[in-house]
Structures are given as structure tokens and as C-alpha cells.
Amino acid sequence: MKLVVLEEVLRYLEHLEQVDFTKKLDEVKKRNGDKDVTQFQRLSRELYNAQEEMKMYKAEVKHSLKGTGKYTSELLNELIEDTRQVIAELEVKVEKSKRAVEAKRIERKELETLQQHIPNWRKGFNQATARQ
């Protein structure tokens, strides 16, 4: 029984040595990694622009109250409410996108760690005693 298990473990280790982790890492990087980062950056810019737009509307409220504004108070209220909704939606999208980018980074890091350790597994396994 021990011999069968040993043979199976050695076969598994041999298979792992044959896996091209450089290719796997490149696949992980290409598989939406760049797209996720680009999307995160785009959404972050959109969020920033919406927040700047909100600041402009709020600054315009002061002028509207004095009667010197370009917009009526009703229109400003609508614009502020619409922009508030856009900001809330963008904040959710930015957070989701940020998590996707982080998940890809972690996956890539784990593969890099695995790539470094696999060559040493067979050596460590062969040197181990039955009790270890």
C-alpha cells in the first residue's frame, strides 16, 4: 500500500514539474487582468468627475440663493439628486472593480510562489523519512 501511495505522489510531483508556470502566469495576467485595471481606472475617473460636478452644483446653490445663479433652485435640486445617484452607483462599481483587480493580483502572486516552490518538492519528498 505504501508503495502505491509513493508512486502516485511521485507521479503527481513529476506532472507538476512539467507544468509551464511561466505560461500559466502570462495567461493569468492576460486573462482580464489588464482589462480589470483599465476598467478600475476608468471608473475611478468617472467617479472623480461626478464628484467635481457635485462640487460645482453645490457652489452654484449659493449663487442661486442670492438670485445671481445660472440655474433655478428646482433645476439645481434635480441636478444634485441625479449626480448623487450617479456617485453612489459609481462608488459601488469602483469598489467591485477594485476587488477584481486585487483578486487577480493575489492569484498571480500565488502562482509565482508555487512556481518557486515546486522544483524543491520532489527533493524534499525524497529526503523525508516515512514518519515525516
Phi and psi in degrees as GROMACS dihedral restraints (atoms count N, CA, C in turn):
[ dihedral_restraints ]
;  ai    aj    ak    al  type     phi  dphi    fc
    3     4     5     6     1   -61.5    20    10
    4     5     6     7     1   -36.1    20    10
    6     7     8     9     1   -67.4    20    10
    7     8     9    10     1   -39.0    20    10
    9    10    11    12     1   -64.6    20    10
   10    11    12    13     1   -44.4    20    10
   12    13    14    15     1   -63.7    20    10
   13    14    15    16     1   -44.6    20    10
   15    16    17    18     1   -60.2    20    10
   16    17    18    19     1   -45.1    20    10
   18    19    20    21     1   -62.2    20    10
   19    20    21    22     1   -40.1    20    10
   21    22    23    24     1   -65.9    20    10
   22    23    24    25     1   -42.8    20    10
   24    25    26    27     1   -63.7    20    10
   25    26    27    28     1   -44.3    20    10
   27    28    29    30     1   -63.6    20    10
   28    29    30    31     1   -38.9    20    10
   30    31    32    33     1   -62.6    20    10
   31    32    33    34     1   -41.9    20    10
   33    34    35    36     1   -63.9    20    10
   34    35    36    37     1   -45.0    20    10
   36    37    38    39     1   -63.5    20    10
   37    38    39    40     1   -38.6    20    10
   39    40    41    42     1   -63.6    20    10
   40    41    42    43     1   -41.0    20    10
   42    43    44    45     1   -62.2    20    10
   43    44    45    46     1   -42.7    20    10
   45    46    47    48     1   -62.4    20    10
   46    47    48    49     1   -36.5    20    10
   48    49    50    51     1   -66.1    20    10
   49    50    51    52     1   -27.8    20    10
   51    52    53    54     1   -83.1    20    10
   52    53    54    55     1   -15.6    20    10
   54    55    56    57     1   -69.2    20    10
   55    56    57    58     1   130.3    20    10
   57    58    59    60     1   -87.7    20    10
   58    59    60    61     1    95.9    20    10
   60    61    62    63     1   -72.1    20    10
   61    62    63    64     1   -24.7    20    10
   63    64    65    66     1   -63.1    20    10
   64    65    66    67     1   -43.3    20    10
   66    67    68    69     1   -64.3    20    10
   67    68    69    70     1   -43.2    20    10
   69    70    71    72     1   -61.4    20    10
   70    71    72    73     1   -42.0    20    10
   72    73    74    75     1   -63.1    20    10
   73    74    75    76     1   -42.6    20    10
   75    76    77    78     1   -62.2    20    10
   76    77    78    79     1   -39.4    20    10
   78    79    80    81     1   -62.7    20    10
   79    80    81    82     1   -43.2    20    10
   81    82    83    84     1   -63.2    20    10
   82    83    84    85     1   -42.0    20    10
   84    85    86    87     1   -63.7    20    10
   85    86    87    88     1   -42.1    20    10
   87    88    89    90     1   -75.4    20    10
   88    89    90    91     1   -33.1    20    10
   90    91    92    93     1   -68.9    20    10
   91    92    93    94     1    85.0    20    10
   93    94    95    96     1    64.3    20    10
   94    95    96    97     1     0.1    20    10
   96    97    98    99     1   -60.9    20    10
   97    98    99   100     1   -51.1    20    10
   99   100   101   102     1   -66.9    20    10
  100   101   102   103     1   -38.1    20    10
  102   103   104   105     1   -63.9    20    10
  103   104   105   106     1   -41.3    20    10
  105   106   107   108     1   -63.7    20    10
  106   107   108   109     1   -42.4    20    10
  108   109   110   111     1   -64.9    20    10
  109   110   111   112     1   -44.0    20    10
  111   112   113   114     1   -61.6    20    10
  112   113   114   115     1   -42.7    20    10
  114   115   116   117     1   -65.0    20    10
  115   116   117   118     1   -41.5    20    10
  117   118   119   120     1   -60.3    20    10
  118   119   120   121     1   -44.9    20    10
  120   121   122   123     1   -63.9    20    10
  121   122   123   124     1   -42.5    20    10
  123   124   125   126     1   -63.4    20    10
  124   125   126   127     1   -45.6    20    10
  126   127   128   129     1   -65.4    20    10
  127   128   129   130     1   -37.1    20    10
  129   130   131   132     1   -63.4    20    10
  130   131   132   133     1   -40.8    20    10
  132   133   134   135     1   -64.0    20    10
  133   134   135   136     1   -43.7    20    10
  135   136   137   138     1   -60.8    20    10
  136   137   138   139     1   -42.2    20    10
  138   139   140   141     1   -62.2    20    10
  139   140   141   142     1   -45.8    20    10
  141   142   143   144     1   -59.1    20    10
  142   143   144   145     1   -45.4    20    10
  144   145   146   147     1   -63.2    20    10
  145   146   147   148     1   -40.5    20    10
  147   148   149   150     1   -65.6    20    10
  148   149   150   151     1   -38.5    20    10
  150   151   152   153     1   -66.5    20    10
  151   152   153   154     1   -38.2    20    10
  153   154   155   156     1   -66.4    20    10
  154   155   156   157     1   -38.7    20    10
  156   157   158   159     1   -62.4    20    10
  157   158   159   160     1   -41.1    20    10
  159   160   161   162     1   -62.3    20    10
  160   161   162   163     1   -41.9    20    10
  162   163   164   165     1   -60.0    20    10
  163   164   165   166     1   -41.0    20    10
  165   166   167   168     1   -64.0    20    10
  166   167   168   169     1   -44.7    20    10
  168   169   170   171     1   -63.1    20    10
  169   170   171   172     1   -41.4    20    10
  171   172   173   174     1   -66.8    20    10
  172   173   174   175     1   -34.9    20    10
  174   175   176   177     1   -67.5    20    10
  175   176   177   178     1   -34.2    20    10
  177   178   179   180     1   -69.9    20    10
  178   179   180   181     1   -25.2    20    10
  180   181   182   183     1   -58.6    20    10
  181   182   183   184     1   -41.9    20    10
  183   184   185   186     1   -59.5    20    10
  184   185   186   187     1   -43.1    20    10
  186   187   188   189     1   -67.5    20    10
  187   188   189   190     1   -37.8    20    10
  189   190   191   192     1   -64.7    20    10
  190   191   192   193     1   -39.8    20    10
  192   193   194   195     1   -64.8    20    10
  193   194   195   196     1   -31.9    20    10
  195   196   197   198     1   -82.2    20    10
  196   197   198   199     1    -9.9    20    10
  198   199   200   201     1    86.9    20    10
  199   200   201   202     1     8.5    20    10
  201   202   203   204     1  -109.1    20    10
  202   203   204   205     1     9.0    20    10
  204   205   206   207     1   -81.6    20    10
  205   206   207   208     1   162.7    20    10
  207   208   209   210     1   -81.0    20    10
  208   209   210   211     1   -24.3    20    10
  210   211   212   213     1  -115.7    20    10
  211   212   213   214     1   151.7    20    10
  213   214   215   216     1   -76.2    20    10
  214   215   216   217     1   160.7    20    10
  216   217   218   219     1   -64.6    20    10
  217   218   219   220     1   -34.3    20    10
  219   220   221   222     1   -64.8    20    10
  220   221   222   223     1   -44.7    20    10
  222   223   224   225     1   -64.8    20    10
  223   224   225   226     1   -41.7    20    10
  225   226   227   228     1   -61.2    20    10
  226   227   228   229     1   -42.7    20    10
  228   229   230   231     1   -58.4    20    10
  229   230   231   232     1   -44.7    20    10
  231   232   233   234     1   -63.3    20    10
  232   233   234   235     1   -46.3    20    10
  234   235   236   237     1   -61.9    20    10
  235   236   237   238     1   -42.4    20    10
  237   238   239   240     1   -65.1    20    10
  238   239   240   241     1   -43.7    20    10
  240   241   242   243     1   -65.3    20    10
  241   242   243   244     1   -44.1    20    10
  243   244   245   246     1   -61.2    20    10
  244   245   246   247     1   -44.0    20    10
  246   247   248   249     1   -67.5    20    10
  247   248   249   250     1   -36.3    20    10
  249   250   251   252     1   -60.9    20    10
  250   251   252   253     1   -41.7    20    10
  252   253   254   255     1   -65.2    20    10
  253   254   255   256     1   -44.2    20    10
  255   256   257   258     1   -60.2    20    10
  256   257   258   259     1   -43.9    20    10
  258   259   260   261     1   -62.0    20    10
  259   260   261   262     1   -44.3    20    10
  261   262   263   264     1   -61.7    20    10
  262   263   264   265     1   -43.8    20    10
  264   265   266   267     1   -65.0    20    10
  265   266   267   268     1   -42.5    20    10
  267   268   269   270     1   -66.3    20    10
  268   269   270   271     1   -36.7    20    10
  270   271   272   273     1   -61.4    20    10
  271   272   273   274     1   -40.3    20    10
  273   274   275   276     1   -65.5    20    10
  274   275   276   277     1   -44.9    20    10
  276   277   278   279     1   -64.6    20    10
  277   278   279   280     1   -40.3    20    10
  279   280   281   282     1   -63.8    20    10
  280   281   282   283     1   -43.0    20    10
  282   283   284   285     1   -64.7    20    10
  283   284   285   286     1   -42.6    20    10
  285   286   287   288     1   -63.5    20    10
  286   287   288   289     1   -43.1    20    10
  288   289   290   291     1   -65.1    20    10
  289   290   291   292     1   -39.2    20    10
  291   292   293   294     1   -62.6    20    10
  292   293   294   295     1   -41.3    20    10
  294   295   296   297     1   -64.6    20    10
  295   296   297   298     1   -38.4    20    10
  297   298   299   300     1   -65.0    20    10
  298   299   300   301     1   -42.4    20    10
  300   301   302   303     1   -63.7    20    10
  301   302   303   304     1   -42.5    20    10
  303   304   305   306     1   -65.7    20    10
  304   305   306   307     1   -39.5    20    10
  306   307   308   309     1   -63.1    20    10
  307   308   309   310     1   -40.8    20    10
  309   310   311   312     1   -65.8    20    10
  310   311   312   313     1   -38.3    20    10
  312   313   314   315     1   -64.6    20    10
  313   314   315   316     1   -42.1    20    10
  315   316   317   318     1   -65.6    20    10
  316   317   318   319     1   -43.4    20    10
  318   319   320   321     1   -60.4    20    10
  319   320   321   322     1   -43.6    20    10
  321   322   323   324     1   -63.9    20    10
  322   323   324   325     1   -41.6    20    10
  324   325   326   327     1   -64.2    20    10
  325   326   327   328     1   -41.6    20    10
  327   328   329   330     1   -64.0    20    10
  328   329   330   331     1   -40.7    20    10
  330   331   332   333     1   -65.8    20    10
  331   332   333   334     1   -38.2    20    10
  333   334   335   336     1   -63.9    20    10
  334   335   336   337     1   -40.8    20    10
  336   337   338   339     1   -64.4    20    10
  337   338   339   340     1   -44.5    20    10
  339   340   341   342     1   -61.0    20    10
  340   341   342   343     1   -41.6    20    10
  342   343   344   345     1   -60.0    20    10
  343   344   345   346     1   -35.9    20    10
  345   346   347   348     1   -75.5    20    10
  346   347   348   349     1   -32.5    20    10
  348   349   350   351     1   -92.0    20    10
  349   350   351   352     1   -27.6    20    10
  351   352   353   354     1   -57.2    20    10
  352   353   354   355     1   -44.2    20    10
  354   355   356   357     1   -58.2    20    10
  355   356   357   358     1   -24.3    20    10
  357   358   359   360     1   -89.6    20    10
  358   359   360   361     1   -11.1    20    10
  360   361   362   363     1   -64.0    20    10
  361   362   363   364     1   -48.9    20    10
  363   364   365   366     1   -61.3    20    10
  364   365   366   367     1   -43.7    20    10
  366   367   368   369     1   -60.1    20    10
  367   368   369   370     1   -47.5    20    10
  369   370   371   372     1   -64.9    20    10
  370   371   372   373     1   -39.3    20    10
  372   373   374   375     1   -65.9    20    10
  373   374   375   376     1   -44.2    20    10
  375   376   377   378     1   -66.7    20    10
  376   377   378   379     1   -30.7    20    10
  378   379   380   381     1   -84.0    20    10
  379   380   381   382     1   -13.8    20    10
  381   382   383   384     1   -74.0    20    10
  382   383   384   385     1   148.4    20    10
  384   385   386   387     1   -85.2    20    10
  385   386   387   388     1   170.8    20    10
  387   388   389   390     1   -62.1    20    10
  388   389   390   391     1   -33.8    20    10
  390   391   392   393     1   -73.1    20    10
  391   392   393   394     1   -29.5    20    10
